[in-house]
Amino acid sequence: MPWLLLLLAIVLEVSGTTCLRISQGFTRLWPSLAAAAFYLASLGALALVLKRIEVGVAYAIWAGVGTALIALIGIALFKEGVSPVKFLGVGLVIAGVVLLNLYGGAR
């Protein structure tokens, strides 16, 4: 169950970051409010996750997977640049998350 909650926290954080981009620097009301709500919900879910999963593992996965997903969303939805270096960086983030899952763990 804590891993599903961590996945939810990641999805909420990625949704918040996507809304933040759409808010155009907080100049659009509804995307700005949605970003704040998603971030608050994500942090709440992450706080619950930390009761069962070590903070170093949970935060690294939350931040790493979120970063990788946002990079992919930026490319797919916002037509951001694509380069081999960007893909290598995303690959390294994913590799780090895999290593943490293999050698980190739940309490």
C-alpha positions in Angstrom: 0.0 0.0 0.0 2.7 2.6 0.7 4.1 2.1 -2.8 0.8 2.8 -4.4 0.5 5.9 -2.2 4.0 6.9 -3.4 2.8 6.5 -7.0 -0.2 8.7 -6.3 2.1 11.3 -4.7 4.3 11.3 -7.8 1.3 11.6 -10.2 -0.1 14.5 -8.1 3.4 16.3 -8.1 3.7 15.8 -11.9 0.1 17.2 -12.3 1.1 20.2 -10.2 4.2 20.9 -12.2 2.3 20.6 -15.4 -0.3 23.0 -14.2 2.5 25.3 -13.0 3.8 25.4 -16.6 0.2 26.1 -17.9 -0.3 28.9 -15.4 2.3 31.0 -17.3 4.0 32.3 -14.2 0.8 32.4 -12.0 -0.8 34.7 -14.5 -3.7 32.3 -15.1 -6.0 31.8 -12.1 -7.3 28.2 -12.5 -4.1 26.5 -13.5 -2.4 28.4 -10.6 -5.0 27.1 -8.1 -4.8 23.6 -9.5 -1.0 23.6 -9.2 -1.2 24.6 -5.5 -3.9 22.0 -4.9 -1.9 19.2 -6.6 1.3 20.1 -4.8 -0.5 20.2 -1.4 -2.1 16.8 -2.1 1.2 15.4 -3.2 3.0 16.5 -0.1 0.2 15.1 2.0 0.5 11.7 0.3 4.3 11.8 0.6 3.9 12.5 4.3 1.8 9.4 4.7 4.3 7.4 2.7 7.1 8.4 5.0 5.4 6.4 7.8 6.3 3.2 6.0 9.2 3.9 3.6 12.6 5.3 4.5 12.8 9.1 3.7 15.9 8.8 1.5 14.3 6.1 -0.6 10.8 7.7 -0.8 12.0 11.2 -1.6 14.5 10.0 -4.1 11.9 8.0 -6.0 9.3 10.8 -5.7 11.7 13.4 -7.0 13.4 11.2 -9.5 10.4 9.6 -11.2 8.6 13.0 -11.1 11.6 14.6 -12.8 11.8 11.9 -15.5 8.0 12.2 -16.2 8.1 16.0 -16.4 11.0 15.8 -18.8 8.9 13.5 -21.0 5.8 15.6 -20.6 7.8 18.7 -21.6 8.9 16.9 -24.8 5.5 15.5 -25.7 3.1 18.3 -24.6 5.2 21.5 -24.6 7.4 20.7 -27.6 10.6 21.1 -25.5 13.9 20.2 -27.1 15.1 16.6 -27.4 18.8 15.7 -27.2 20.8 12.6 -26.5 22.0 14.3 -23.3 18.5 14.8 -22.1 17.6 11.2 -22.7 20.8 10.1 -21.0 19.9 12.2 -18.0 16.4 10.8 -17.8 17.9 7.3 -18.2 20.2 7.9 -15.3 17.4 9.1 -13.1 15.4 6.0 -13.9 18.5 3.8 -13.2 18.9 5.5 -9.8 15.3 4.8 -9.0 15.7 1.2 -9.9 18.8 0.9 -7.7 17.0 2.5 -4.8 14.1 0.0 -5.2 16.5 -2.9 -5.3 18.8 -1.9 -2.4 16.7 0.6 -0.4 13.4 -0.6 1.1 10.4 -0.2 3.3 10.6 -0.3 7.1 
